[in-house]
């Protein structure tokens, strides 16, 4: 298993950050691992909704089938995905209001046999991508 966390303070209210975070048409503008939604993003954002995403991590392309597992609009989005080689991914985006700004925390998990072979490199690559994503998200919302 590999676990990664990134956190940043974004100088915008949670509603504005949430709007950008869940605007799947502009996902590629801030999400550093996103390359495309082959069938479009989720039709509706609700627990149980599924969608497919093409990603790139550690320089390798991957298709991931995501399912929304947790949803508290304006506050929390948790998704679980099935990727190549039996890898299971989890991403949890938590927004916390803070004096007119928002602290965004992203927790990611990667499990599966293939992960144990490359856990260190995966963790480094995913951490860099999450931090880059938060930097871009902050730029787009402030």
NORFEN-V278554 format. One record per backbone hydrogen bond with DSSP energy under -0.5 kcal/mol. CO is the residue of the C=O (numbers start at 0). NH is the residue of the N-H. E is the energy in kcal/mol with one decimal. If there is no record, write none. Layout:
# NORFEN-V278554
co,nh,e
CO,NH,E
CO,NH,E
This chain:
# NORFEN-V278554
co,nh,e
1,109,-2.3
3,107,-3.1
5,105,-3.1
7,9,-0.6
7,103,-3.0
9,11,-2.5
9,101,-2.7
12,15,-0.8
12,16,-1.9
13,17,-3.2
14,18,-2.1
15,19,-1.7
16,20,-2.9
17,21,-2.2
19,22,-1.2
21,23,-1.3
22,25,-1.5
23,26,-0.9
25,28,-1.8
26,29,-1.4
26,30,-2.8
29,31,-0.8
30,33,-0.9
32,55,-2.2
35,37,-0.6
35,53,-3.5
36,39,-1.5
43,45,-1.1
45,48,-2.4
48,67,-2.7
50,65,-2.9
52,63,-2.9
53,34,-2.8
53,35,-1.6
54,61,-2.4
56,59,-1.8
59,56,-2.2
61,54,-3.2
63,52,-2.6
63,65,-0.7
64,81,-1.8
65,50,-1.9
66,79,-2.5
67,47,-2.8
69,77,-2.5
71,74,-2.7
71,75,-2.4
74,94,-3.2
75,71,-2.6
76,92,-3.3
77,68,-3.0
77,69,-2.0
78,90,-2.6
79,66,-2.2
80,82,-0.5
80,88,-2.7
81,64,-2.2
82,85,-0.7
83,86,-1.5
84,113,-0.6
86,82,-3.4
87,110,-2.5
88,80,-3.3
89,108,-2.3
90,78,-3.1
91,93,-0.6
91,106,-2.3
92,76,-2.3
93,104,-2.5
95,102,-3.0
97,100,-1.6
100,97,-2.5
101,9,-3.5
101,103,-0.6
102,95,-2.4
102,104,-0.5
103,7,-2.2
104,93,-2.8
105,5,-2.2
106,91,-2.1
107,3,-2.6
108,89,-2.3
109,1,-2.4
110,87,-2.5
111,114,-0.7
111,115,-1.1
112,116,-0.7
113,116,-0.5
113,117,-0.7
114,117,-1.1
114,118,-0.6
117,121,-2.8
118,122,-2.6
119,123,-2.1
120,124,-2.6
121,125,-3.0
122,126,-2.4
123,127,-2.1
124,128,-2.2
125,129,-2.7
126,130,-2.3
127,131,-2.2
128,132,-2.4
129,133,-2.3
130,134,-2.0
131,135,-2.4
132,136,-2.7
133,137,-2.3
134,138,-1.9
135,139,-2.0
136,140,-1.2
137,141,-1.3
